[in-house]
């Protein structure tokens, strides 16, 4: 088990997820175990995520002195982790209240931070001031959701000092871009993952920490990414932008249709933004060789595929269109055409066939590629039923997209991507492809034609419903 000792000998736990350059990820809550971060929407496919449980949370020991749960004191724990990992410098990410700790660390040890990601940072940071009207305006964009009336009323009471029992729980749907099964399960685990006594200590020190950070912001010379969700009630983008103006080298990215946990709402878009920021400077040029990199990661080889970005964008556009359809009225397709659910089910089946073909090639077996089952009405309806509707189809496609965007070294070599596969593809009952394609051509076809075409199908139905 990966443990390290703090300066006061408190035993602290951390987990390691993924491959690539290490990224230390500080959880929020405040004082919530790092498990809620998961793999940050698949960011672990590109980075080795180092996820510490802050003292008194998760599998880390409860300190003898509760006062050591103050954020300023936790800076010493982050530094102890860096030393333990033998990182000369590190990339650092902090989510929500964890962004407070991350920025506090960066102002204290600026020479140890290569790049800093402040992910939906909390309002305890300097410059971030969100008023009641700003939060109510964000909440109002969710009007029409079945839970809206109860959540909005609770928010209004809390913002005007008249909160009632149950109001905080009623707000939960407003914290997520989509209040689906995944979001509900994510929220359900929050209380059992949080040390409320430690959280109170952490929050009690926030005013003093805020002043300390304000005085030392000029110390932060590394590039900083402020990443917010467009509909994040906790960290409104306009408020977070104010912090960016106080930093020497910062950029602000707003993720459309995302809430306080943007890696759940649109994982492909989230990982693309974070990766682009962290990759802006070569990892090896930055001098960040470490124990994590030496003992966990295999040698990095140059990518052999060039269509990852277009594939990510194609899936992201498709999922945005699906969410747009979900928030509207039920869309009736013209006679003989597919509904939104049927389009999504077809896409998920084509994705599954593509993944199966790729792994058949990787297994050294003879592969074929055929989309006829994905056109069968019974099979499409069965897929809808198995996914339990549109929300499940959305999540299934998002996960499949993550897999498809990893079909590169080391999963597949250039030789495997060049393997020729007999392909038979139909569209509207007409045979459109009956020839041998390389595996790379099959995957590229998803990005260039298959996924964009079905995105347009969905958007056409949304526009027709609006007319």
Buried (B, 14 or more C-beta within 10 A) or exposed (E): EBEBEBEBEBBBBBBBBBBBBBBBBBBBBBBBBBBBBBBBBBBBBBBBBBBBBBBBBBBBBEBEEBEBBBBBBBBBBBBBBBEBBEBEBBBBBBBBBBBBBBBBBBBBBBEBBBBBBBBBBBBBBBBBEBEEEBBBEBBEBBEEBEEBEBBBEBBBBBBEEEBEEEBEEBBBBBBBBBBBEBBEEBBEEBEEBBBEEBBEBBBEBBEEBBEBBEEBBEBBEBBBBBBBBBBBBBBBBBBBBBBBEBBEEBEBBBBBBBBBBBBBBBBBBBBBBBBEBBBEEEBEEBEBBBEBBEEBBEEBEEEBBEBBEBBBBBBBBBBBBBBBBBEBEEBEBEEEEBBBBBBBBBBBBBBBBBBEBBBBBBEEEEBEBBBEBBBEEEBBEEBBEEBEEBBBBBBBBBBBBBBBBBBBBEBBBBEBBBBEBEBBBBEEEEEEBEEEBBBBBBBBBBBBEBBBBBBEBBBBBBEEBEE
